[in-house]
Amino acid sequence: AHIRAVLTGLLKSQAERMRILYGGSVKPANARELLGVPNVDGALVGGASLKAADFLGIADACFSL
């Protein structure tokens, strides 16, 4: 919410079109919770993208929202 507010202050109505991505440690166990946070529009997946099962778990969490 803070990031969105700063963007709105700087960019006015354009801020609503911007996507805010979570860039921390996203894993299948926490992806649903993280992606469900208001104003989080996606995630930058790092190490979990190297294991197909982990990446698919994150994708499943995303589609289940």
N, C-alpha and C positions, 0 to 999 in steps of 0.2 A: 504494500500500500504506500509506503514511503517513497519508493522508487517511482511509482506511478504519479504520485503527487508532485515530485520534483520535475518529472517529464512534463506534466501538465503546466506547471509554472513556466517552464522554458519554451514549450512547443505548442501550448494551447490545445486546440482540438486535434492536432496531429498525434498527440500522445495516445489517444484511444486506439489508434491503428498500429501502434508499436507493440511488438511481442516482447514479453519479459521472460527470460529463460533462467531456470535454476541451474547453477553450475557447480553444486557441491557433489558429494558422493551419493549417486543415485544407484540403488540396488533393487532387485525385485521385492525385497522385504519392506522397503520404505517408499517405493515409487508412487503408489496410490495416494498415500498421505501427502507427499510433497507436491504431486501434480494436482491435488485437490485444493491447495491453498489459493484463496482468491488472489487475482492478479499474477499468478504464475501460469504462463501460457505454454510452457514446455520445459524440456530439460536438455542440458548438454551432457551426454552420456560418455564417460571416459572408459575406464578399465572394464566395466561391465559389458562394453560392446565387443570385447575380445572373446567372450564366451557366449556362444549362441544361446544356450539355455538361459543365461542371465538376461541377455538382451531381449529375448522373447518374453521373459517374465515381466520386464519393464513395459514392453509393448502391450502385453495383455492388461497390465494395470492401467495404462493409458486408455485403452479401448473400453475398459469397464466403467469409466467415469461418466 
